[in-house]
């Protein structure tokens, strides 16, 4: 079986959770005998592929053209929705022109304007941009959903959100395929800690791109007066440099920013941490939370999004808007013993082997239909 993955053009230049999802799904599908190639732009030749697998419904400008080409050539199409909506953040936190627009326009209109801004500011322009701009944001999403054969949301909660926002757009096969963790890499028994990582033993850790949506500024504020170190790993998002400077400015002596580090080095820092905090305004999963849980951390995590589908009652939830809520969750998580049932839940349900098998099951369903 030959499959083409297609995702946003900035998948590798601005890495995020979807970058890990794409690369790890590819890696573990190949262990099952599937040949997978990745494209992030252009118009690759589809003639040698059995199926085209698209990622990220929130960024339809990057996958609309490939949807049309695949349908025209009679290829089966799968879509991992990664459907994270940030409207609440836009309307509650953004100020100035962005805040005004967020409170006076619909979600689809806001996303359309964000796309135009990325085209102008970051030069995110490619062959499909004009087609997306001519079609519009919501119509592009509806066209994609109507064209695909296989819908692969990461959780039942995410599928419910997609179904609510697009009640009649998709009539094909739906299969829940959870996000996952690499248990071979994130194995506390096999992780050797370097002197650099050992300096942060017992810290509170946050592994995430630094941007307003991830709410690191409120995390820094919640740490004020607490006796523990806070370690932030991740680089600032290109359009959030002012936010990054605020995080740096408000960080006290107990706040450390390491920037982006190689994925293979992360287990050392998770192993040294007592708590991992990911308090975003929206998370479909929180891949770093899965990694941290696998390494034996207690979790402080946002209550917004699909996180309860993954972590149930084994995490400490907080409101990213409330510094008091974040601080209270940090204290509870830090003072509590590590719950081994959390790691067991992850190992039993959220491994890339399991994700790859479920993905291949979906491919087989539509290819054999």
N, C-alpha and C positions, 0 to 999 in steps of 0.2 A: 504494500500500500504506500502510495506517495501523496504527501499532504503539504500544501503551502500555507504557512502562517503569515498573516498580514496584520500589522498593527500601526500605531501612530508613528509619524516620521521622527519624533524625538525620543523614541523608545530607549535608545542607548546614550544619547547626548544628555538627556534629563531623566536618569533612571528612577524608577519607582517600583511599587509593588507589582504592577503589571509586567515590568521587565523581568522580575524573578519568575512570575507565573509563566510567561512565554518560554523562557529559557529552560526552566525545570520541566515543564510539560513536554517540551521537545526532547530533552535528555531522557526522560523515562519512557516516552513513547518509542524512542529508538531502541531501548532495551527490550521492547516487546516486538521489535522487527519492523516498525513503521519508519519510512524514510521521510524526514521533515526538513523543509527549508524555510527560512525566515525572510520576509520582505517588509520594508518599512517605507516604501515609496516607489514611484515609477510604475511601470506596467509590465511586470514580468510575464514571460510566456507561460500560459496555463496548460498547454497541450499535454504535458507529461504528468499531470497530477490527477489523482482520483477525486480529491476533495480540497476545497479552500476553507481554511479556518480563520475567521476574523476575530479581532479582539477590540473591546472598548466601544460600547454604544454611545458613550458620552462624547466621543470624538468622531462623529460620523464623517467629517470632512476627510478623514484619513482612510476610510474604508468604503465609502460610497462608490467610488469608481471601480474598485475591485469587485464589489457586489454586482454591479451591472455587467462587467466583463465576464464574471464567472457564470452568471445566469444566461448571458448570450451564448456562451460556449457549452451550455448544458452541464456544468459542473455542480456537484452537490456542495452546499455551503453550510458551515457550522459557525455559530457566534457565541463567544464567551462575553457576556454583556458587560461585566465590571461596571455596573450601573450605579455609580456614586453621585448623588445630587447634593450640591453645596449651596442651595438657595438660602437655607436658614443662616448659614455663615455670612453669605453675601448681604443679607438684609439686616442681620443683627450686629455685625462687626465692622463692615466696610464703611468708610466715611468719604467725604468729598463727593466728586462726580460719580465714582463707582457706587457709593452708598445711595445716592439719589436715584441712579438708574436701577439699582437692585430693588428698590422699593416702589418703582413705578412701571416696571415692565415684567412680563411673564418670564418663567424659567427658560423657555426655548429662545425667547428674544435676547435674554442675557447671554446665553451660551453663544448665540449667533454673533453678538457684539464682541464677546471674548475672542472668538475665532478671528474676527477682523483685526482685533488688537494684536493677536499673536502673529498674524500675517504681516502687519505693518512693523511691529516692534522687533520681533524675533526672526522675521523673514521666513516664516513657516509656510512657504508657498510651494505647491507641486502641481502635477497634472490634473488632479481632481478638485483643486480649490475652486476654480470657476464653476464647475458643475454643482458643487455644494452651495456656493453663494447664490447661484441661480435658483436652486431648489428650495433653500431655506433649511433651518435646523430641524424642526420637528418633522417636516415632510421627508427630509433625508432619513431620519430615524425610522419613520413609518415604512418607507420604501425598503430599507434594509431588513426590517423585521418581517415584512411581507414576502421577501425574496428568499429567506433562509429556510433550510430544511431541518436544522437542528439547533435548538436553543440550549445553551449550557450556562445557566446562572450558577454562582458560587454558593448559594444557600436558598432555602425555601423563602426566607424573608426577602431576599433580593428578587426572586421570581414574583413574589406578591407585589413588590413595588413596580416592576416592569409591567405586570398585568394590569395594575391600577392605572398607570400612566398611558398604556397603549392597549386598551381592552380587547381590541379585535384585530390587532396588526399581525399576529403570528398564529398560524394554524398547523404548524409542523410538529415534530417530535420535541419534547422538552425533557431534559435529564439534569438533575442536580449534580454538579461536579464540584466538590469543595476545593478550596485552596489548601495548601499543604506545606509541610516542612521536610527538609532533607535530613532524615534521621541519622544518616551515615556521617554527615558533617556536624550536625548539632547533637553530639553525643558527649555528655559530660565525663563519662568514664574514659574517653579517648582523647580529651582535649588537654593539651599542654599549654600552660599559661606563661607568657613571656613576662620579663620584669616590667615592661611598659604597662601591660594590662594589670599586673598584680598591684600596682599603685592604687587601683580603684576598688580594692576589695571592700565589699559591703556597701557599695554605692547604689543609688537609684539611677537607672539607665533609661535613656530614650533613644531608640534607633529609628530615625525618620528624616525625610527631607525637611529642612527648616523653612516653614511657611505658616501663614496665618491659620490655614485650615487645620494644621497639626497642633496649634495652640501651645507651642513651647513657651511663649511669653508668659502665659498664665501658669504654666508649670514652674517656671523660674520664680514667679511671684509667690507661688504656693510653698516653695522651698525656703523662703525667708524665715529665719528663726528656727528651722529644723536642724538637727545636729549631723545630718548625713550629707555626703557628697552627691551632686547631680552631674552625670556625664551625658552629654549630648553628642551623638554620632550621626552625621549626615551633612550634606552640603546645602546651602540656601538655594531655593528655587530662583530661577533667573529674574522673575518679576517680583520677587519679595526681598530684595536686598535691604530696603529700608526696615522691613520687619526684622531681618537678621541683625541689623545694627542695634535695634531696640533690645533684642535678646542679649546681645553682648554687653550693652550698656547697663542693663538691670541685673545681670548676673553678678552675684557676690563672689567672695573667695571660695565658696563651696561649689561653684558652677564651672564646669570644664567643657570646652567645645573642641572636639577632635577633628571635625570635618568628615569628609567621606573616607572610609577605609575599605580595603578589599573584603569582599563577602566571606572569603575563607578565614579571615582573621576575627570575624565577629564572635565565634564561639568562646574565645578567651574572655571577652568582655561580659558576655552573658553569664559565664561561669563565676566571674567575680561579683556580679551584681546580686543584691538581695531582692530588688523589685525592678520590674520593667514597667514604664509608664507610657502609654500611647493614648492621649486624651483628645483625639481629633474631633472636629465638628461632624465628621462622617467617616465611617470605616465599613467597607463591605466585609472585610476580614480582619486586617491587621496582621500581615505576614510576620512582622517582627515580634508580635505578641505570641504567635505560634512558635517561633524560634526560641523565644525566651522561656515559654512554658516547657518546651522540650529540654531546655538546659537547667530547669529546676528553679526558675524565678517565680515569685509571686507576681501577679499581674494587677496593675491599675489601668483601667481601660474605659473608653468612652461608652456612655449608654446609648449613643446615637448611631443608628445603622443596623448592621446585621451581626454584631458581636455576640449576642446571646446565643445565636445558633451554634457558635463555635465553643464558647467558654462556659455556657450555662451558669450555674451558681458557684463556679470555682474561681471567679475573678472578682475584683473590687471595682465597682462601677462608679463613675463620677460624671458631673456635668461640666463640660469644657468651658462654659461661660462663667462658672463660679469658682473663684480661687479657694473659698472656704470648703466647697465640695471636694475639690482636688486634694487639698491639704488633708482633710479628714480621711480620704481614701488612701493616701500615701501612708499616713500613720497606722491605719488599720492593717494595711498590707505588710508594712515593715515589721510591725510588732507581732504578727501572726507567724506560726511555724509554716514551713513550706508544705503544701498539701500534695502528696504523691499521686492522688487521684487525678489531678489536673494533667500531669505528664502522661499518665496512663490513658486518659481520654484522647489526648493528641495522638499518641502512638497507635491507638486502636482505630482512629477515624480519619486522621488528617495527614497521611503520608503521600508523597508523590507517586509511590507505587500504586496506591489506591486511586489517586486522581487519574493516572495514566490508564489504568484498567477501565475506569468509568468512561473516560473520554473515548477510548477505543470501542467500548460497548456502544456508545452513541454513533460513532462513525459506521460501525457495522450495521446498526439498525437502518440508517438511511441509505447506505450503499447497497444493501441487500433487498431494499424495498422494491 
